[in-house]
Amino acid sequence: MRLIRVFFVPAEDSDALVQILNDIVLMPPLKLQEMGMRGKEWLMNNRSWDVIANIYMDSLLKLYIKNRDVCLLGIGGHSKVIVEILNLKGYKLQGLYDDNLITHNQEFCGLKVSGPINSFESGSGVIAIGDNKIRKNINNRLIKVNWETLIHPSAIISKDVEIGEGTVIMAGAIIQPGVKIGKHCIINTGACIDHDCQINDYVHIAPNTSLAGGVNVGEGTLIGIGSSIIPNIKIGQWSKIGAGCVVINDQPDNCTVVGSPAKPIKFHNE
Ligand SMILES: CC(C)(COP(=O)(O)OP(=O)(O)OC[C@H]1O[C@@H](n2cnc3c(N)ncnc32)[C@H](O)[C@@H]1OP(=O)(O)O)[C@@H](O)C(=O)NCCC(=O)NCCS
């Protein structure tokens, strides 16, 4: 039985990934002393072979992408969570960009903010901004940037999942088979996305939300913290589903929805 999870890597790195997979198959599955305390603690709570394989794979990938440079666009609260993933994955933070003049020349993670986001023209970047429209605008403006896709090592992701560039998947998220996730989405801490959901570009799925199978979330929509959505619901684009909603009906575009059962309370222009 093969229990190794396949991680998302950019297409140009696929040869290296195949090499890593071959190495894992040839090597014994455990070298705990190389993993550090974090891996050991995790293992104590998850004594299954696929978790062991995941940790092992992750530590190898960390070695593989060591010193890979990346720039951070936006240095608000959300960026702290992004930096956590960058550190765990062995990326090297190379530059900071932010549009807030107050932050210019300020230090964050040992670096000074170089300038506004538009002044970052090319290289590898991550947009560390929670606002869905702002992420879309930045992606449309900075066409030469190579956007990194980040996955926290504790996320559990089926191998039958598509994930677009620039998307970030936070700690403890669970994503089941047949799910398609677009570009520059945020799948936040502990979110559960069940089989065959379609998450379109620039969507933010907030922490501790649960999407049952076959849910479709339109471009740019926010699913608020702690919401639940029953199977096969279609949610329009650029809408906001309020915190704690229980969504049992399809929802339109460009609206704010609250409550249980969730209903629109206002509509806005895109
Ligand atoms: C739904 C939401 C977007 C509305 O924000 P808003 O447009 O500023 O709306 P308001 O705060 O003016 O609230 C409008 C009305 O809806 C009610 N309301 C707002 N959010 C609600 C919620 N989650 N559940 C139930 N009622 C809610 C308000 O009490 C208010 O009612 P009133 O008119 O009777 O006084 C916001 O409250 C929310 O829930 N955001 C989720 C944020 C989130 O999860 N972010 C992820 C961070 S990682």
The ligand as an SDF file (V2000), in Angstrom:
LIG
                    3D

 48 50  0  0  0  0  0  0  0  0999 V2000
  -21.6780   39.7560    7.7970 C   0  0  0  0  0  0  0  0  0  0  0  0
  -20.6470   40.8650    7.9010 C   0  0  0  0  0  0  0  0  0  0  0  0
  -19.7170   40.8190    6.6770 C   0  0  0  0  0  0  0  0  0  0  0  0
  -21.4590   42.1670    7.9140 C   0  0  0  0  0  0  0  0  0  0  0  0
  -20.6030   43.2480    8.0920 O   0  0  0  0  0  0  0  0  0  0  0  0
  -21.2050   44.7330    7.7830 P   0  0  0  0  0  0  0  0  0  0  0  0
  -21.5270   44.8350    6.3400 O   0  0  0  0  0  0  0  0  0  0  0  0
  -20.2330   45.7200    8.3460 O   0  0  0  0  0  0  0  0  0  0  0  0
  -22.5950   44.7480    8.5390 O   0  0  0  0  0  0  0  0  0  0  0  0
  -23.0000   45.3490    9.9540 P   0  0  0  0  0  0  0  0  0  0  0  0
  -21.9370   45.0710   10.9780 O   0  0  0  0  0  0  0  0  0  0  0  0
  -23.4100   46.7760    9.7330 O   0  0  0  0  0  0  0  0  0  0  0  0
  -24.2660   44.4750   10.3480 O   0  0  0  0  0  0  0  0  0  0  0  0
  -25.4890   44.5840    9.6530 C   0  0  0  0  0  0  0  0  0  0  0  0
  -26.5390   43.8390   10.4480 C   0  0  0  0  0  0  0  0  0  0  0  0
  -26.2790   42.4180   10.3720 O   0  0  0  0  0  0  0  0  0  0  0  0
  -26.0670   41.8950   11.6890 C   0  0  0  0  0  0  0  0  0  0  0  0
  -24.9580   40.9420   11.5860 N   0  0  0  0  0  0  0  0  0  0  0  0
  -23.6900   41.2140   11.1720 C   0  0  0  0  0  0  0  0  0  0  0  0
  -22.9580   40.0960   11.1450 N   0  0  0  0  0  0  0  0  0  0  0  0
  -23.7570   39.0980   11.5530 C   0  0  0  0  0  0  0  0  0  0  0  0
  -23.5540   37.7170   11.7330 C   0  0  0  0  0  0  0  0  0  0  0  0
  -22.3780   37.1480   11.4690 N   0  0  0  0  0  0  0  0  0  0  0  0
  -24.5980   36.9650   12.1500 N   0  0  0  0  0  0  0  0  0  0  0  0
  -25.8050   37.5400   12.4260 C   0  0  0  0  0  0  0  0  0  0  0  0
  -26.0620   38.8630   12.2640 N   0  0  0  0  0  0  0  0  0  0  0  0
  -25.0470   39.6270   11.8410 C   0  0  0  0  0  0  0  0  0  0  0  0
  -25.7350   43.0820   12.5670 C   0  0  0  0  0  0  0  0  0  0  0  0
  -26.0570   42.8220   13.8900 O   0  0  0  0  0  0  0  0  0  0  0  0
  -26.5610   44.1540   11.9330 C   0  0  0  0  0  0  0  0  0  0  0  0
  -27.9070   43.9920   12.3600 O   0  0  0  0  0  0  0  0  0  0  0  0
  -28.8680   45.2630   12.6170 P   0  0  0  0  0  0  0  0  0  0  0  0
  -29.0130   45.9590   11.3020 O   0  0  0  0  0  0  0  0  0  0  0  0
  -30.1470   44.6440   13.1170 O   0  0  0  0  0  0  0  0  0  0  0  0
  -28.1750   46.0980   13.6390 O   0  0  0  0  0  0  0  0  0  0  0  0
  -19.7710   40.7260    9.1960 C   0  0  0  0  0  0  0  0  0  0  0  0
  -20.5170   41.0340   10.3570 O   0  0  0  0  0  0  0  0  0  0  0  0
  -19.1890   39.3270    9.3620 C   0  0  0  0  0  0  0  0  0  0  0  0
  -19.8080   38.4120    9.9300 O   0  0  0  0  0  0  0  0  0  0  0  0
  -17.9770   39.1440    8.8170 N   0  0  0  0  0  0  0  0  0  0  0  0
  -17.2670   37.8980    8.8580 C   0  0  0  0  0  0  0  0  0  0  0  0
  -15.7820   38.2380    8.9900 C   0  0  0  0  0  0  0  0  0  0  0  0
  -14.8930   37.0320    8.9430 C   0  0  0  0  0  0  0  0  0  0  0  0
  -15.2590   35.9010    9.2570 O   0  0  0  0  0  0  0  0  0  0  0  0
  -13.6620   37.2730    8.5090 N   0  0  0  0  0  0  0  0  0  0  0  0
  -12.6520   36.2640    8.4090 C   0  0  0  0  0  0  0  0  0  0  0  0
  -11.4420   36.6830    9.1810 C   0  0  0  0  0  0  0  0  0  0  0  0
  -10.1670   35.5060    9.1030 S   0  0  0  0  0  0  0  0  0  0  0  0
  1  2  1  0
  2  3  1  0
  2  4  1  0
  2 36  1  0
  4  5  1  0
  5  6  1  0
  6  7  2  0
  6  8  1  0
  6  9  1  0
  9 10  1  0
 10 11  2  0
 10 12  1  0
 10 13  1  0
 13 14  1  0
 14 15  1  0
 15 16  1  0
 15 30  1  0
 16 17  1  0
 17 18  1  0
 17 28  1  0
 18 19  1  0
 18 27  1  0
 19 20  2  0
 20 21  1  0
 21 22  1  0
 21 27  2  0
 22 23  1  0
 22 24  2  0
 24 25  1  0
 25 26  2  0
 26 27  1  0
 28 29  1  0
 28 30  1  0
 30 31  1  0
 31 32  1  0
 32 33  2  0
 32 34  1  0
 32 35  1  0
 36 37  1  0
 36 38  1  0
 38 39  2  0
 38 40  1  0
 40 41  1  0
 41 42  1  0
 42 43  1  0
 43 44  2  0
 43 45  1  0
 45 46  1  0
 46 47  1  0
 47 48  1  0
M  END
$$$$
